[in-house]
Amino acid sequence: MEQLICRLSLCILLISTLSACLSPITLNRAVMAYDEAVVNADAKQLLVNIARARHHQPLHFTRVSAIAATFNFSANAGASPALTGAQGGMLVPIFGGGVSENPTFSIEPIAGEEFTQRLLAPFSQHKFTLLLRQHFDVDLMLRMMAQEVTLLNLPAIQLAKEHEDRVRLPQQRYSQKITYYNSPSDREGYEMFRRVALHFSAIQDQKQLYAEPLTFERSWTIPAGAVSAEGFQSLQKEFTVRYNQEESTYTLSKQVSGPILITNYDPDTLRVKEVEDLYSLANSLIDNDVIFDIRSGYVGGEWPLRGSFRLRSFHAILNFLGHSLGEESEYHVEKDSRTPPILRDENPINIMEILVSNKPVPNTELSAHLDGQYYAINTYGPDAHWNQNAFQLLYILFRLTVTEAKSLALPITIAK
């Protein structure tokens, strides 16, 4: 009898140990499986919506807001007489176990105010800079995120430089402020936009592209009699305070972080007047504008540029990618003759090359199906790495629409 109790106790111990081992293994596998499923669903939604945009269908997204998975572990144990002939009194332990899973998914459509904020609101300059810190190719980012570039003080001779026929452009095109649209249907605008983006990429390749907040000093003068002792202590916490004894006034000054500025030189070398001029330029712009100042005497200075990029919304990005599959196909644009060499001569025709087929695309990591056609990212050929980075950027942009990115007042130098 004691031997029987001992063997049953051993069975129970084995079952408990087995159950304890199964729990973390099952949990790890479940977490990874759900994670893969959610990422895969989001990625396919992106491809499907690009396909919808191609056919001018409404774009629609759903999101998995919550996943709750309940695991039930069961175990049993017992003993049975051994089939040992004359020694049938011996007992053989019998034990088993099982795992059942009951997942619950919360799936919601992106609609209403969330749709407006996530899909229709343009990207902010701070999100653009945040991604530059991740060492994405600035050419890729501008082609995907910017809808136009505005150039200031551009000499008229530069406007006609790339026209082989040297036809004189209309007089109104010689203004001090000219906007070029990132749209293949606008041939002149598209080609100029592409050349500007390639110029920035060449500067980035040489690790001489800077992106940091434009910092300047603001000052105010107030009568000394208007400040109490308590008020003076409070002002000293936020401002630099200087007392003018002759005029009996206080001058308050404070360093203010302004909009993001992209340059080919160290912005810390700017004089006060230059900072004020650039701030005046930025002050008339909006939050989804990114200003730049490319000067002569530095890398890329053979083609001085000053102006701003206007960022677009995620909805506009998907429409651009969808329309590029048909009615507004992208095409090759050569860099400007004044642009320095580009690393590996990287200048793909498409922001992101998508294969479209009437049958499943073989050997592809990700594909989607809509209206009898299959869509897949081209991950083979000379532009495979570019296409993979482009889809990664698109996915990050989609996730980045969830929340607002705050200004990161840290100077950086951008390099691939």
Rosetta blueprint (number, residue, H / E / L):
1 M L
2 E H
3 Q H
4 L H
5 I H
6 C H
7 R H
8 L H
9 S H
10 L H
11 C H
12 I H
13 L H
14 L H
15 I H
16 S H
17 T H
18 L H
19 S H
20 A H
21 C H
22 L H
23 S H
24 P H
25 I H
26 T H
27 L H
28 N H
29 R H
30 A H
31 V H
32 M H
33 A H
34 Y H
35 D H
36 E H
37 A H
38 V H
39 V H
40 N H
41 A H
42 D H
43 A H
44 K H
45 Q H
46 L H
47 L H
48 V H
49 N H
50 I H
51 A H
52 R H
53 A H
54 R H
55 H L
56 H L
57 Q L
58 P L
59 L L
60 H L
61 F L
62 T E
63 R E
64 V E
65 S E
66 A E
67 I E
68 A E
69 A E
70 T E
71 F E
72 N E
73 F E
74 S E
75 A E
76 N E
77 A E
78 G E
79 A E
80 S E
81 P E
82 A L
83 L L
84 T L
85 G H
86 A H
87 Q H
88 G L
89 G L
90 M L
91 L E
92 V E
93 P E
94 I E
95 F E
96 G E
97 G E
98 G E
99 V E
100 S E
101 E E
102 N E
103 P E
104 T E
105 F E
106 S E
107 I E
108 E E
109 P E
110 I L
111 A L
112 G H
113 E H
114 E H
115 F H
116 T H
117 Q H
118 R H
119 L H
120 L H
121 A L
122 P E
123 F L
124 S L
125 Q H
126 H H
127 K H
128 F H
129 T H
130 L H
131 L H
132 L H
133 R L
134 Q L
135 H L
136 F L
137 D L
138 V H
139 D H
140 L H
141 M H
142 L H
143 R H
144 M H
145 M H
146 A E
147 Q E
148 E E
149 V E
150 T E
151 L E
152 L E
153 N L
154 L L
155 P L
156 A H
157 I H
158 Q H
159 L H
160 A L
161 K L
162 E L
163 H L
164 E L
165 D L
166 R L
167 V L
168 R L
169 L L
170 P L
171 Q H
172 Q H
173 R H
174 Y H
175 S L
176 Q L
177 K E
178 I E
179 T E
180 Y E
181 Y E
182 N L
183 S L
184 P L
185 S L
186 D L
187 R H
188 E H
189 G H
190 Y H
191 E H
192 M H
193 F H
194 R H
195 R H
196 V H
197 A H
198 L H
199 H H
200 F H
201 S H
202 A H
203 I H
204 Q H
205 D H
206 Q L
207 K L
208 Q L
209 L E
210 Y E
211 A E
212 E E
213 P E
214 L E
215 T E
216 F E
217 E E
218 R E
219 S E
220 W E
221 T E
222 I E
223 P E
224 A H
225 G H
226 A H
227 V L
228 S L
229 A H
230 E H
231 G H
232 F H
233 Q H
234 S H
235 L H
236 Q H
237 K H
238 E H
239 F L
240 T E
241 V E
242 R E
243 Y E
244 N E
245 Q L
246 E L
247 E L
248 S L
249 T E
250 Y E
251 T E
252 L E
253 S E
254 K E
255 Q E
256 V E
257 S E
258 G E
259 P E
260 I E
261 L E
262 I E
263 T E
264 N L
265 Y L
266 D L
267 P H
268 D H
269 T H
270 L L
271 R L
272 V H
273 K H
274 E H
275 V H
276 E H
277 D H
278 L H
279 Y H
280 S H
281 L H
282 A H
283 N H
284 S L
285 L L
286 I L
287 D L
288 N L
289 D E
290 V E
291 I E
292 F E
293 D E
294 I E
295 R L
296 S L
297 G L
298 Y L
299 V L
300 G L
301 G L
302 E L
303 W L
304 P L
305 L E
306 R E
307 G E
308 S E
309 F E
310 R E
311 L E
312 R L
313 S E
314 F H
315 H H
316 A H
317 I H
318 L H
319 N H
320 F H
321 L H
322 G H
323 H H
324 S L
325 L L
326 G L
327 E L
328 E L
329 S L
330 E L
331 Y L
332 H L
333 V L
334 E L
335 K L
336 D L
337 S L
338 R L
339 T L
340 P L
341 P L
342 I L
343 L H
344 R H
345 D H
346 E L
347 N L
348 P L
349 I L
350 N L
351 I L
352 M L
353 E L
354 I E
355 L E
356 V E
357 S E
358 N L
359 K L
360 P L
361 V L
362 P L
363 N L
364 T L
365 E L
366 L L
367 S E
368 A E
369 H E
370 L E
371 D L
372 G L
373 Q E
374 Y E
375 Y E
376 A E
377 I E
378 N L
379 T L
380 Y L
381 G L
382 P L
383 D L
384 A H
385 H H
386 W H
387 N H
388 Q H
389 N H
390 A H
391 F H
392 Q H
393 L H
394 L H
395 Y H
396 I H
397 L H
398 F H
399 R H
400 L H
401 T L
402 V L
403 T L
404 E L
405 A L
406 K L
407 S L
408 L L
409 A L
410 L L
411 P L
412 I E
413 T E
414 I E
415 A L
416 K L
